[in-house]
């Protein structure tokens, strides 16, 4: 679709100290069905990325976060989308699948469990590996 604007996507690497939260995209989804993904979604027109992330996490997981003000931990660019990934370590509420029309499951995964999963993007294992390694190196 030449001339179409790229989708602006924001996602969260929700980290609870030793696990990351992923959402399983329903097999009925038109785009990227039946794979595990980071929670998040599209930035609406006129919305700041951090505000979009807070809105998406509230809509998808029923949790509240402070809109991130710093740079994302990673960015993924393709021909059709630009995605920003923020590390989120603090939230209010307990994550639940608040968007069952989008996801049929959510789950917490330790680093050694990720190899077993079908992930939405091929570069997620490397991104996740860097995030986990960075936390292990922290005091």
N, C-alpha and C positions, 0 to 999 in steps of 0.2 A: 504494500500500500504506500506507494511513493507519495510524499507530500503530507501524509498523516503525521500528526505530532506524536512523539514518543510518550508512552504512558509514564507517569511519575509515580513510583512505588516507594512506600516506606515500610520497613519491617523492624521487628524487635528480636534481639537475641536475649530472651528472658533467662537469666542465670540465677539459680538459687544456691550457689556455692559449689556444687559439683555436678549439676545437671542443667540441660537446656530444655525449654518447653517448645514443642513442635505441634503443628496442627496438621491433620490428615485431610487433604482435599477430597471431597466426595467424588466418587466415580462418575457421577452425573454432571460434573463441571465441564464446561465447554473447553476451557483452557487449563492445561496441566491437571487432568483428572487422576485420582488414585495415587497420589504421591504425598510425601511429608514435606511441609514447608514451614517457614517462620511465620508467626502471626503478623498481620499488617494488611495494607491495601493501598488503594489509589489516593493520591493527593487531589482534592477537589479544587476547581478554579478559585483563585483568591485565597487559598489556605496555605499557611506556612507548613513545611514538612513536619516539624515537631508537633504542631497542633493536630495534623492529620494522624500522626502516630498515636497520640493520646486518644483521639476519637476512635480510631480503628480498634485499639486494645479494649476500650470500653464496650464497643459494639460486639466484638468477636469473643472476648474473654470475660467481660464483666468486671474488669479491674481498672483502677485509676493509676495514672502515672503523671509525674510532672513532665511537661513537654520538654524534651531535650533541647538545650541551648547550644551545646558544643557540636563539633563535627561528628559525623557518623564514624563508627569503627571500621566500616568498609563500604565500598560502592561497587555495584555491578552494572555494567553498561552493555546493551545489546542493540540490535537494529530497531527493536520495537519498544524497549523500555529502558529507563534509568532507575535503579533501585538503590536506596540508602538503607544501611543496616545499623541500628543503634544498639549498644549494650544497655540493657535495662536490668538493674539489680535491686531496685526498690519499687514497690507498688502497694496499693491498698486493695483489700479484697482477696478472694481466693479464685484463681483462674478456673473457669468452667467453659464448656462449649456453649456459648451464648448465641452462636450463629450456625445452628444445625443444617440450615440450607446450604451453607458453604463448606462446612467441615463435618465429617462423620465421627471424628475422634480427636482428642488432644492427648498428649502424653509428655512426661518428663523422661529425658534420655541422658545417660552417662556417656562419656566419650567413646567407650568401647562398644556401646550398643548401636552407634550410628552407622557402622559398616553394614549392618543387617537391613537397613531401611532403603526404600526407593525414595530418593530425595528429588525435589523439584528442579534443582540446578546442579550441574556437574561440578561447579566450583565450590559448592557448599562444604564438602569434606575439608578442603584446604582452608577455607575461611573459618570453619568451626575449630579445626586443629590449631590455628593461630590464636584464636580466642581462648581455648582451653589452656594452651601452653603459656599464654600471658598471665592467666590466673594462677597457674601452678608456680610461676616464677615470683609472684607477688608475696610479700611477707604475710 
